[in-house]
Amino acid sequence: LTDEQMSMASVLCERVDHLTTGLTSEKKPVIAAIERMTREQSFTVLNRFAALRMCEERGIVQECVQNGMQSKGFHVYLKVAGSGLGDQYERYKEFLFCVFGEIAVDLGILFDRFFPFGLLFPREPALQGLLEVINTPELKTIWAEDETIGWIYQYFNSVEERKAMREASAAPRNSRELAVRNQFFTPRYVVEFLTDNTLGRMWYEMCKGDTRLKEECRYLVRRLNEVFLGLGEKAPQHTETDEHLSQEELLKKPVYIEHRFKKDPRDIRVLDPACGSGHFLLYAFILLLIIYEEAWGDTESSKSVATGKTLQEDYNTLDTLRRAVPKLIIEHNLHGIDIDPRCTQIAALALWLKAQKSWRDLGLRAAERPRITKSNIVTAEPMPGEEDMRREFTESLKPRILGQLVDAVFEKMKL
């Protein structure tokens, strides 16, 4: 092996060792760990190529996957690189690594070549097979859809595999089973209802009902006679009961809404603690685009905790704000957690593509778009299984009860 391959092999071996400690219920934990590690690597490869195909469709990158080794972007690369990199496969591989590196500036969680879940690259026969599947004519229309990457995740694990897991054990035996068995695609109306009545409702109350979200949020719960209270105002006390009133009369009664202080949108936090493919966060992104524009135009808007200034002070024109908003939303507002690293890849990619689409709608070419240098999508790894390391740590804690507490927490949070 080359020095680079030896380094990768070392990291992969460490990953197998780590997974083995969490698969003690398996008859052959090492083999199970190797199989799981292989699936992690292959899923990252699939995500990368699917992501590049989606980027091509959106004009973010030159053609690099759509026609495989005949792609226009690859031919441009060859004019610069020449033939000093080995055969055609090796040259195409190096070309793709360059593309990965370019996108990794914005999307390191998926395209970072040294990310532990994406160290391997398919050999030539596997690469050709993958390109044939991606470029199947029947799939041509799906690459323009935002949900495509989520569909890939949903169907990567087969129904038969889930069935076998449930037959083998009533409860998930490890973190991967927990992720696969509880993998559900939330219907769009549920996403809208919950987001409309959390993020949407909060902004609606801050604006005392004067917001475009009334039209955008079709599931926002509103009453016929809402009264927004000012700062320090209290709702009047009612002495009579409502027992004798009809349903229609009850609905017409005034509903008093407590005063809610306005926030600069950059200080609003949205968290999906089991984000999956980012379905909730993608919808929140749409609402936040409206919220930012309304906040910029509000003469009574508050200053940001982050910058100490209002949006208008930081962005002197609405056009300047619109260019900045997709980056602001991803870096400041949207947070996601999942126990499945594949989910974090997909959710981060979906949000990044959403930002690119927003910039494209503004007429910005790829070179003119801001760099997204930070996202808030993280993997919540299960508690590490190396008990000897944990014991060494907990036994050093004083007083002893702290170590006992850590041991109890680890035990409860194995999954």
C-alpha positions as a Markdown table, in Angstrom:
| # | Residue | x | y | z |
|---|---|---|---|---|
| 1 | Leu | 0.0 | 0.0 | 0.0 |
| 2 | Thr | 1.0 | 3.6 | -0.5 |
| 3 | Asp | 1.5 | 5.9 | 2.5 |
| 4 | Glu | -2.0 | 7.4 | 1.8 |
| 5 | Gln | -3.6 | 4.0 | 1.6 |
| 6 | Met | -1.9 | 2.9 | 4.8 |
| 7 | Ser | -3.2 | 5.9 | 6.6 |
| 8 | Met | -6.8 | 5.2 | 5.3 |
| 9 | Ala | -6.5 | 1.5 | 6.3 |
| 10 | Ser | -5.5 | 2.5 | 9.8 |
| 11 | Val | -8.6 | 4.8 | 10.2 |
| 12 | Leu | -10.8 | 2.0 | 8.8 |
| 13 | Cys | -9.4 | -0.5 | 11.2 |
| 14 | Glu | -10.0 | 1.9 | 14.1 |
| 15 | Arg | -13.6 | 2.3 | 12.9 |
| 16 | Val | -14.1 | -1.5 | 12.8 |
| 17 | Asp | -12.7 | -1.8 | 16.3 |
| 18 | His | -15.0 | 0.9 | 17.5 |
| 19 | Leu | -18.1 | -0.6 | 15.9 |
| 20 | Thr | -17.2 | -4.1 | 17.2 |
| 21 | Thr | -17.5 | -2.9 | 20.8 |
| 22 | Gly | -21.1 | -1.9 | 20.2 |
| 23 | Leu | -22.1 | -5.1 | 18.4 |
| 24 | Thr | -21.5 | -7.6 | 21.3 |
| 25 | Ser | -24.9 | -9.1 | 20.8 |
| 26 | Glu | -23.9 | -10.3 | 17.3 |
| 27 | Lys | -22.6 | -13.9 | 16.9 |
| 28 | Lys | -19.6 | -12.6 | 14.8 |
| 29 | Pro | -19.2 | -8.9 | 15.9 |
| 30 | Val | -16.1 | -8.2 | 13.8 |
| 31 | Ile | -17.7 | -9.4 | 10.6 |
| 32 | Ala | -20.8 | -7.5 | 11.4 |
| 33 | Ala | -18.7 | -4.4 | 12.0 |
| 34 | Ile | -16.9 | -4.8 | 8.7 |
| 35 | Glu | -20.2 | -5.1 | 6.9 |
| 36 | Arg | -21.5 | -2.0 | 8.6 |
| 37 | Met | -18.4 | 0.0 | 7.8 |
| 38 | Thr | -18.6 | -1.1 | 4.2 |
| 39 | Arg | -22.2 | 0.0 | 3.9 |
| 40 | Glu | -21.2 | 3.4 | 5.5 |
| 41 | Gln | -18.5 | 3.9 | 2.9 |
| 42 | Ser | -20.7 | 2.8 | -0.1 |
| 43 | Phe | -23.6 | 5.0 | 1.0 |
| 44 | Thr | -21.3 | 8.0 | 1.1 |
| 45 | Val | -20.0 | 7.2 | -2.4 |
| 46 | Leu | -23.6 | 6.9 | -3.7 |
| 47 | Asn | -24.6 | 10.2 | -2.0 |
| 48 | Arg | -21.6 | 12.0 | -3.5 |
| 49 | Phe | -22.4 | 10.9 | -7.1 |
| 50 | Ala | -26.1 | 11.6 | -6.7 |
| 51 | Ala | -25.3 | 15.0 | -5.2 |
| 52 | Leu | -23.0 | 15.8 | -8.2 |
| 53 | Arg | -25.8 | 14.8 | -10.6 |
| 54 | Met | -28.2 | 17.1 | -8.7 |
| 55 | Cys | -25.6 | 19.9 | -8.8 |
| 56 | Glu | -25.2 | 19.4 | -12.6 |
| 57 | Glu | -29.0 | 19.8 | -13.0 |
| 58 | Arg | -28.9 | 23.1 | -11.1 |
| 59 | Gly | -25.9 | 24.5 | -12.9 |
| 60 | Ile | -23.7 | 24.5 | -9.8 |
| 61 | Val | -20.9 | 22.4 | -11.4 |
| 62 | Gln | -19.8 | 21.6 | -15.0 |
| 63 | Glu | -21.0 | 18.3 | -16.4 |
| 64 | Cys | -18.9 | 15.6 | -14.5 |
| 65 | Val | -21.2 | 12.6 | -13.9 |
| 66 | Gln | -24.0 | 12.8 | -16.5 |
| 67 | Asn | -21.8 | 11.4 | -19.3 |
| 68 | Gly | -19.2 | 9.7 | -17.1 |
| 69 | Met | -15.7 | 9.8 | -18.7 |
| 70 | Gln | -17.2 | 11.7 | -21.7 |
| 71 | Ser | -18.4 | 14.5 | -19.5 |
| 72 | Lys | -17.5 | 18.1 | -20.7 |
| 73 | Gly | -16.0 | 19.0 | -17.3 |
| 74 | Phe | -13.6 | 16.0 | -17.5 |
| 75 | His | -12.5 | 16.9 | -21.0 |
| 76 | Val | -11.7 | 20.5 | -19.9 |
| 77 | Tyr | -9.7 | 19.0 | -17.0 |
| 78 | Leu | -7.7 | 16.7 | -19.3 |
| 79 | Lys | -6.6 | 19.7 | -21.4 |
| 80 | Val | -5.0 | 21.1 | -18.3 |
| 81 | Ala | -3.8 | 17.9 | -16.6 |
| 82 | Gly | -2.6 | 16.1 | -19.7 |
| 83 | Ser | -1.9 | 12.3 | -19.5 |
| 84 | Gly | 0.6 | 12.2 | -16.7 |
| 85 | Leu | -1.9 | 10.7 | -14.1 |
| 86 | Gly | -2.2 | 7.1 | -15.3 |
| 87 | Asp | -4.9 | 5.6 | -17.4 |
| 88 | Gln | -8.4 | 7.1 | -18.1 |
| 89 | Tyr | -9.9 | 5.7 | -14.9 |
| 90 | Glu | -7.1 | 7.2 | -12.8 |
| 91 | Arg | -7.4 | 10.6 | -14.5 |
| 92 | Tyr | -11.2 | 10.6 | -14.0 |
| 93 | Lys | -10.8 | 9.6 | -10.4 |
| 94 | Glu | -8.4 | 12.6 | -9.8 |
| 95 | Phe | -10.7 | 14.9 | -11.6 |
| 96 | Leu | -13.6 | 13.9 | -9.3 |
| 97 | Phe | -11.4 | 14.4 | -6.3 |
| 98 | Cys | -10.8 | 18.0 | -7.5 |
| 99 | Val | -14.6 | 18.5 | -7.8 |
| 100 | Phe | -15.1 | 16.9 | -4.3 |
| 101 | Gly | -12.5 | 19.3 | -2.9 |
| 102 | Glu | -14.2 | 22.3 | -4.5 |
| 103 | Ile | -17.6 | 21.5 | -3.0 |
| 104 | Ala | -16.1 | 20.4 | 0.3 |
| 105 | Val | -15.4 | 24.1 | 1.1 |
| 106 | Asp | -19.2 | 24.5 | 1.5 |
| 107 | Leu | -20.2 | 20.9 | 2.3 |
| 108 | Gly | -17.4 | 19.1 | 4.1 |
| 109 | Ile | -19.7 | 16.7 | 5.9 |
| 110 | Leu | -20.3 | 14.9 | 2.6 |
| 111 | Phe | -17.4 | 15.7 | 0.2 |
| 112 | Asp | -14.4 | 15.8 | 2.6 |
| 113 | Arg | -12.2 | 13.0 | 1.2 |
| 114 | Phe | -10.7 | 12.4 | 4.7 |
| 115 | Phe | -14.1 | 12.2 | 6.4 |
| 116 | Pro | -14.1 | 8.7 | 8.2 |
| 117 | Phe | -17.3 | 7.6 | 6.4 |
| 118 | Gly | -16.0 | 8.5 | 2.9 |
| 119 | Leu | -12.4 | 7.2 | 2.6 |
| 120 | Leu | -13.0 | 4.7 | -0.2 |
| 121 | Phe | -13.5 | 5.1 | -3.9 |
| 122 | Pro | -15.1 | 2.5 | -6.2 |
| 123 | Arg | -12.8 | 0.4 | -8.5 |
| 124 | Glu | -13.4 | 0.9 | -12.2 |
| 125 | Pro | -16.1 | -1.9 | -12.8 |
| 126 | Ala | -18.1 | -0.7 | -9.8 |
| 127 | Leu | -17.7 | 3.0 | -10.9 |
| 128 | Gln | -19.0 | 2.1 | -14.4 |
| 129 | Gly | -22.0 | 0.3 | -12.9 |
| 130 | Leu | -22.8 | 3.2 | -10.6 |
| 131 | Leu | -22.7 | 5.7 | -13.5 |
| 132 | Glu | -24.9 | 3.5 | -15.6 |
| 133 | Val | -27.6 | 3.4 | -12.9 |
| 134 | Ile | -27.4 | 7.1 | -12.2 |
| 135 | Asn | -27.7 | 7.9 | -15.9 |
| 136 | Thr | -30.6 | 5.5 | -16.6 |
| 137 | Pro | -33.0 | 7.4 | -19.0 |
| 138 | Glu | -36.0 | 6.6 | -16.7 |
| 139 | Leu | -34.3 | 8.5 | -13.8 |
| 140 | Lys | -33.5 | 11.6 | -15.9 |
| 141 | Thr | -36.3 | 13.8 | -14.4 |
| 142 | Ile | -35.7 | 13.0 | -10.7 |
| 143 | Trp | -32.4 | 14.8 | -10.3 |
| 144 | Ala | -34.2 | 18.2 | -10.4 |
| 145 | Glu | -36.3 | 17.3 | -7.4 |
| 146 | Asp | -35.2 | 18.5 | -3.9 |
| 147 | Glu | -36.5 | 15.3 | -2.2 |
| 148 | Thr | -34.5 | 12.9 | -4.4 |
| 149 | Ile | -31.6 | 12.5 | -2.0 |
| 150 | Gly | -34.2 | 11.6 | 0.8 |
| 151 | Trp | -35.7 | 9.0 | -1.4 |
| 152 | Ile | -32.3 | 7.4 | -1.9 |
| 153 | Tyr | -31.9 | 7.2 | 1.8 |
| 154 | Gln | -35.3 | 5.8 | 2.4 |
| 155 | Tyr | -34.8 | 2.9 | -0.1 |
| 156 | Phe | -31.2 | 2.1 | 0.6 |
| 157 | Asn | -32.3 | -0.2 | 3.3 |
| 158 | Ser | -34.7 | -2.8 | 1.9 |
| 159 | Val | -38.1 | -3.8 | 3.4 |
| 160 | Glu | -36.8 | -7.3 | 3.8 |
| 161 | Glu | -33.8 | -6.1 | 5.9 |
| 162 | Arg | -36.2 | -4.2 | 8.2 |
| 163 | Lys | -38.4 | -7.3 | 8.5 |
| 164 | Ala | -35.4 | -9.5 | 9.3 |
| 165 | Met | -34.4 | -7.1 | 12.1 |
| 166 | Arg | -37.8 | -7.1 | 13.7 |
| 167 | Glu | -38.0 | -10.9 | 13.5 |
| 168 | Ala | -34.6 | -11.3 | 15.2 |
| 169 | Ser | -35.3 | -8.9 | 18.1 |
| 170 | Ala | -38.3 | -7.1 | 19.5 |
| 171 | Ala | -36.2 | -4.0 | 20.3 |
| 172 | Pro | -33.2 | -2.5 | 18.4 |
| 173 | Arg | -30.0 | -4.1 | 19.3 |
| 174 | Asn | -27.6 | -1.3 | 18.2 |
| 175 | Ser | -27.7 | 2.3 | 16.9 |
| 176 | Arg | -27.9 | 1.2 | 13.2 |
| 177 | Glu | -30.9 | -0.9 | 13.9 |
| 178 | Leu | -32.5 | 1.9 | 15.8 |
| 179 | Ala | -32.0 | 4.2 | 12.8 |
| 180 | Val | -33.2 | 1.8 | 10.2 |
| 181 | Arg | -36.2 | 0.4 | 12.0 |
| 182 | Asn | -37.5 | 3.9 | 12.9 |
| 183 | Gln | -36.9 | 5.4 | 9.5 |
| 184 | Phe | -40.2 | 7.1 | 8.5 |
| 185 | Phe | -40.8 | 9.8 | 6.0 |
| 186 | Thr | -42.9 | 12.5 | 7.6 |
| 187 | Pro | -45.9 | 13.5 | 5.4 |
| 188 | Arg | -45.7 | 17.0 | 4.1 |
| 189 | Tyr | -48.9 | 18.2 | 5.8 |
| 190 | Val | -47.5 | 17.1 | 9.2 |
| 191 | Val | -44.2 | 19.0 | 8.5 |
| 192 | Glu | -46.2 | 22.1 | 7.6 |
| 193 | Phe | -48.6 | 21.9 | 10.5 |
| 194 | Leu | -45.9 | 21.6 | 13.2 |
| 195 | Thr | -43.6 | 24.2 | 11.6 |
| 196 | Asp | -46.5 | 26.7 | 11.0 |
| 197 | Asn | -47.5 | 26.5 | 14.6 |
| 198 | Thr | -44.0 | 26.8 | 16.1 |
| 199 | Leu | -41.7 | 29.0 | 14.0 |
| 200 | Gly | -44.7 | 30.5 | 12.0 |
| 201 | Arg | -46.7 | 31.1 | 15.2 |
| 202 | Met | -43.8 | 32.8 | 17.0 |
| 203 | Trp | -43.2 | 35.2 | 14.1 |
| 204 | Tyr | -47.0 | 35.8 | 13.7 |
| 205 | Glu | -47.2 | 36.9 | 17.4 |
| 206 | Met | -44.1 | 39.0 | 17.2 |
| 207 | Cys | -45.6 | 40.9 | 14.2 |
| 208 | Lys | -49.1 | 41.0 | 16.0 |
| 209 | Gly | -50.6 | 39.3 | 13.0 |
| 210 | Asp | -49.2 | 41.7 | 10.4 |
| 211 | Thr | -47.1 | 39.2 | 8.3 |
| 212 | Arg | -47.2 | 37.3 | 5.0 |
| 213 | Leu | -47.0 | 34.1 | 6.9 |
| 214 | Lys | -50.8 | 34.3 | 7.3 |
| 215 | Glu | -51.1 | 33.4 | 3.6 |
| 216 | Glu | -48.0 | 31.2 | 3.4 |
| 217 | Cys | -48.7 | 29.0 | 6.5 |
| 218 | Arg | -51.9 | 27.2 | 5.5 |
| 219 | Tyr | -52.1 | 25.2 | 8.8 |
| 220 | Leu | -51.4 | 28.2 | 11.1 |
| 221 | Val | -54.1 | 28.0 | 13.9 |
| 222 | Arg | -55.8 | 31.4 | 14.2 |
| 223 | Arg | -59.0 | 32.6 | 15.9 |
| 224 | Leu | -61.7 | 34.9 | 14.4 |
| 225 | Asn | -61.2 | 37.5 | 17.1 |
| 226 | Glu | -57.6 | 37.8 | 18.2 |
| 227 | Val | -56.5 | 40.6 | 20.4 |
| 228 | Phe | -52.7 | 41.2 | 20.6 |
| 229 | Leu | -51.7 | 42.7 | 24.0 |
| 230 | Gly | -49.1 | 45.4 | 24.3 |
| 231 | Leu | -46.1 | 45.4 | 26.6 |
| 232 | Gly | -47.4 | 45.2 | 30.2 |
| 233 | Glu | -51.0 | 44.8 | 29.2 |
| 234 | Lys | -53.1 | 42.0 | 30.9 |
| 235 | Ala | -56.0 | 40.1 | 29.5 |
| 236 | Pro | -59.3 | 41.1 | 31.2 |
| 237 | Gln | -60.7 | 38.7 | 33.8 |
| 238 | His | -64.0 | 37.0 | 32.9 |
| 239 | Thr | -66.4 | 36.1 | 35.7 |
| 240 | Glu | -69.1 | 34.4 | 33.7 |
| 241 | Thr | -68.8 | 30.8 | 32.5 |
| 242 | Asp | -69.0 | 29.7 | 28.8 |
| 243 | Glu | -71.1 | 26.6 | 29.4 |
| 244 | His | -74.3 | 28.1 | 27.8 |
| 245 | Leu | -72.5 | 29.3 | 24.7 |
| 246 | Ser | -72.7 | 27.5 | 21.4 |
| 247 | Gln | -69.6 | 26.4 | 19.4 |
| 248 | Glu | -70.1 | 29.3 | 17.0 |
| 249 | Glu | -70.3 | 31.8 | 19.9 |
| 250 | Leu | -67.2 | 30.3 | 21.5 |
| 251 | Leu | -65.2 | 30.8 | 18.3 |
| 252 | Lys | -66.3 | 34.4 | 18.1 |
| 253 | Lys | -65.1 | 35.2 | 21.6 |
| 254 | Pro | -61.9 | 37.4 | 21.8 |
| 255 | Val | -58.7 | 35.5 | 22.3 |
| 256 | Tyr | -56.0 | 37.5 | 24.1 |
| 257 | Ile | -52.4 | 36.9 | 22.9 |
| 258 | Glu | -49.6 | 38.0 | 25.2 |
| 259 | His | -47.0 | 40.4 | 24.0 |
| 260 | Arg | -44.1 | 38.7 | 22.4 |
| 261 | Phe | -40.8 | 40.7 | 22.0 |
| 262 | Lys | -39.4 | 40.9 | 18.5 |
| 263 | Lys | -36.2 | 39.1 | 17.6 |
| 264 | Asp | -33.7 | 39.7 | 14.9 |
| 265 | Pro | -34.1 | 36.7 | 12.6 |
| 266 | Arg | -30.4 | 35.8 | 13.1 |
| 267 | Asp | -31.2 | 35.1 | 16.8 |
| 268 | Ile | -34.0 | 32.6 | 16.0 |
| 269 | Arg | -33.0 | 29.0 | 16.5 |
| 270 | Val | -34.8 | 26.0 | 14.8 |
| 271 | Leu | -33.8 | 22.5 | 16.0 |
| 272 | Asp | -35.0 | 19.2 | 14.6 |
| 273 | Pro | -33.6 | 16.6 | 17.1 |
| 274 | Ala | -34.2 | 13.7 | 14.7 |
| 275 | Cys | -33.7 | 15.5 | 11.4 |
| 276 | Gly | -33.5 | 12.5 | 9.0 |
| 277 | Ser | -33.2 | 13.9 | 5.5 |
| 278 | Gly | -34.0 | 17.5 | 6.7 |
| 279 | His | -37.7 | 17.6 | 5.7 |
| 280 | Phe | -38.7 | 20.0 | 8.6 |
| 281 | Leu | -35.6 | 22.2 | 8.1 |
| 282 | Leu | -36.2 | 22.6 | 4.4 |
| 283 | Tyr | -39.7 | 23.9 | 5.1 |
| 284 | Ala | -38.4 | 26.2 | 7.8 |
| 285 | Phe | -36.0 | 27.5 | 5.3 |
| 286 | Ile | -38.9 | 28.7 | 3.1 |
| 287 | Leu | -40.6 | 30.5 | 6.1 |
| 288 | Leu | -37.3 | 32.1 | 7.2 |
| 289 | Leu | -36.8 | 33.7 | 3.7 |
| 290 | Ile | -40.1 | 35.6 | 4.3 |
| 291 | Ile | -39.2 | 36.4 | 8.0 |
| 292 | Tyr | -35.8 | 38.0 | 7.0 |
| 293 | Glu | -37.4 | 40.2 | 4.4 |
| 294 | Glu | -40.1 | 41.4 | 6.7 |
| 295 | Ala | -37.7 | 42.0 | 9.5 |
| 296 | Trp | -35.5 | 44.1 | 7.2 |
| 297 | Gly | -38.4 | 46.3 | 6.3 |
| 298 | Asp | -39.6 | 46.7 | 9.9 |
| 299 | Thr | -38.7 | 50.2 | 11.3 |
| 300 | Glu | -39.1 | 48.8 | 14.8 |
| 301 | Ser | -36.9 | 45.7 | 14.3 |
| 302 | Ser | -34.6 | 44.8 | 17.2 |
| 303 | Lys | -30.8 | 44.5 | 17.1 |
| 304 | Ser | -29.1 | 41.2 | 16.7 |
| 305 | Val | -27.4 | 39.6 | 19.7 |
| 306 | Ala | -24.8 | 38.3 | 17.2 |
| 307 | Thr | -23.8 | 41.7 | 15.6 |
| 308 | Gly | -25.4 | 44.4 | 17.8 |
| 309 | Lys | -27.0 | 45.9 | 14.8 |
| 310 | Thr | -30.4 | 45.6 | 12.9 |
| 311 | Leu | -30.6 | 43.9 | 9.5 |
| 312 | Gln | -30.9 | 47.3 | 7.8 |
| 313 | Glu | -27.7 | 48.5 | 9.5 |
| 314 | Asp | -25.8 | 45.4 | 8.4 |
| 315 | Tyr | -27.4 | 45.2 | 4.9 |
| 316 | Asn | -28.2 | 48.6 | 3.4 |
| 317 | Thr | -30.4 | 47.4 | 0.6 |
| 318 | Leu | -33.0 | 44.6 | 0.2 |
| 319 | Asp | -31.0 | 43.2 | -2.7 |
| 320 | Thr | -27.9 | 42.9 | -0.5 |
| 321 | Leu | -29.9 | 41.1 | 2.2 |
| 322 | Arg | -31.5 | 38.7 | -0.3 |
| 323 | Arg | -28.0 | 37.6 | -1.5 |
| 324 | Ala | -26.9 | 37.0 | 2.1 |
| 325 | Val | -30.1 | 35.3 | 3.5 |
| 326 | Pro | -29.5 | 31.7 | 2.3 |
| 327 | Lys | -26.1 | 31.7 | 4.0 |
| 328 | Leu | -27.5 | 33.3 | 7.1 |
| 329 | Ile | -30.3 | 30.8 | 7.5 |
| 330 | Ile | -27.9 | 27.8 | 7.3 |
| 331 | Glu | -25.2 | 29.3 | 9.5 |
| 332 | His | -27.5 | 30.9 | 12.1 |
| 333 | Asn | -31.0 | 29.5 | 12.2 |
| 334 | Leu | -31.2 | 25.8 | 11.3 |
| 335 | His | -29.9 | 23.0 | 13.5 |
| 336 | Gly | -30.3 | 19.2 | 13.1 |
| 337 | Ile | -29.3 | 16.1 | 15.0 |
| 338 | Asp | -29.5 | 12.5 | 14.0 |
| 339 | Ile | -27.9 | 9.2 | 15.2 |
| 340 | Asp | -27.4 | 8.1 | 11.6 |
| 341 | Pro | -24.4 | 9.7 | 9.9 |
| 342 | Arg | -26.0 | 9.1 | 6.5 |
| 343 | Cys | -28.9 | 11.4 | 7.6 |
| 344 | Thr | -26.5 | 14.2 | 8.5 |
| 345 | Gln | -24.9 | 14.0 | 5.0 |
| 346 | Ile | -28.3 | 14.1 | 3.3 |
| 347 | Ala | -29.8 | 16.9 | 5.5 |
| 348 | Ala | -26.7 | 19.1 | 5.0 |
| 349 | Leu | -26.8 | 18.4 | 1.2 |
| 350 | Ala | -30.5 | 19.2 | 1.0 |
| 351 | Leu | -30.1 | 22.5 | 2.8 |
| 352 | Trp | -27.1 | 23.4 | 0.7 |
| 353 | Leu | -29.0 | 22.7 | -2.5 |
| 354 | Lys | -31.9 | 24.8 | -1.2 |
| 355 | Ala | -29.5 | 27.7 | -0.7 |
| 356 | Gln | -28.1 | 27.3 | -4.2 |
| 357 | Lys | -31.6 | 27.2 | -5.7 |
| 358 | Ser | -32.4 | 30.5 | -3.9 |
| 359 | Trp | -29.3 | 32.1 | -5.3 |
| 360 | Arg | -30.1 | 30.8 | -8.8 |
| 361 | Asp | -33.6 | 32.3 | -8.5 |
| 362 | Leu | -31.9 | 35.7 | -7.8 |
| 363 | Gly | -29.9 | 35.3 | -11.0 |
| 364 | Leu | -26.6 | 34.8 | -9.2 |
| 365 | Arg | -24.0 | 32.7 | -11.1 |
| 366 | Ala | -22.1 | 30.0 | -9.1 |
| 367 | Ala | -19.0 | 32.2 | -8.8 |
| 368 | Glu | -21.0 | 35.1 | -7.4 |
| 369 | Arg | -22.7 | 33.1 | -4.6 |
| 370 | Pro | -21.5 | 33.4 | -1.0 |
| 371 | Arg | -19.5 | 30.5 | 0.6 |
| 372 | Ile | -21.3 | 28.6 | 3.3 |
| 373 | Thr | -18.6 | 28.0 | 5.8 |
| 374 | Lys | -20.6 | 26.5 | 8.6 |
| 375 | Ser | -23.7 | 24.4 | 9.1 |
| 376 | Asn | -25.3 | 23.1 | 12.3 |
| 377 | Ile | -26.1 | 19.5 | 11.3 |
| 378 | Val | -24.4 | 17.0 | 13.6 |
| 379 | Thr | -24.3 | 13.2 | 14.2 |
| 380 | Ala | -25.1 | 12.2 | 17.8 |
| 381 | Glu | -22.9 | 9.2 | 18.0 |
| 382 | Pro | -24.0 | 6.4 | 20.4 |
| 383 | Met | -22.0 | 6.3 | 23.6 |
| 384 | Pro | -18.5 | 4.8 | 22.9 |
| 385 | Gly | -18.3 | 1.1 | 23.7 |
| 386 | Glu | -14.7 | 0.9 | 24.9 |
| 387 | Glu | -15.5 | 0.0 | 28.5 |
| 388 | Asp | -11.8 | -0.2 | 29.7 |
| 389 | Met | -11.2 | 3.4 | 28.5 |
| 390 | Arg | -14.4 | 4.6 | 30.2 |
| 391 | Arg | -13.6 | 2.8 | 33.5 |
| 392 | Glu | -10.2 | 4.4 | 33.5 |
| 393 | Phe | -11.8 | 7.8 | 33.1 |
| 394 | Thr | -14.7 | 7.3 | 35.6 |
| 395 | Glu | -12.4 | 5.8 | 38.3 |
| 396 | Ser | -10.3 | 9.0 | 38.2 |
| 397 | Leu | -13.3 | 11.3 | 39.0 |
| 398 | Lys | -13.6 | 12.7 | 42.5 |
| 399 | Pro | -15.9 | 12.3 | 44.4 |
| 400 | Arg | -16.6 | 8.7 | 43.4 |
| 401 | Ile | -20.4 | 9.4 | 42.9 |
| 402 | Leu | -19.5 | 11.4 | 39.7 |
| 403 | Gly | -18.0 | 8.3 | 38.2 |
| 404 | Gln | -21.0 | 6.3 | 39.2 |
| 405 | Leu | -23.2 | 8.9 | 37.6 |
| 406 | Val | -21.3 | 8.8 | 34.3 |
| 407 | Asp | -21.5 | 5.0 | 34.2 |
| 408 | Ala | -25.3 | 5.1 | 34.8 |
| 409 | Val | -25.7 | 7.7 | 32.0 |
| 410 | Phe | -23.6 | 5.7 | 29.6 |
| 411 | Glu | -25.7 | 2.6 | 30.3 |
| 412 | Lys | -29.0 | 4.4 | 29.8 |
| 413 | Met | -27.8 | 6.0 | 26.5 |
| 414 | Lys | -26.2 | 3.0 | 24.7 |
| 415 | Leu | -28.5 | 3.7 | 21.7 |
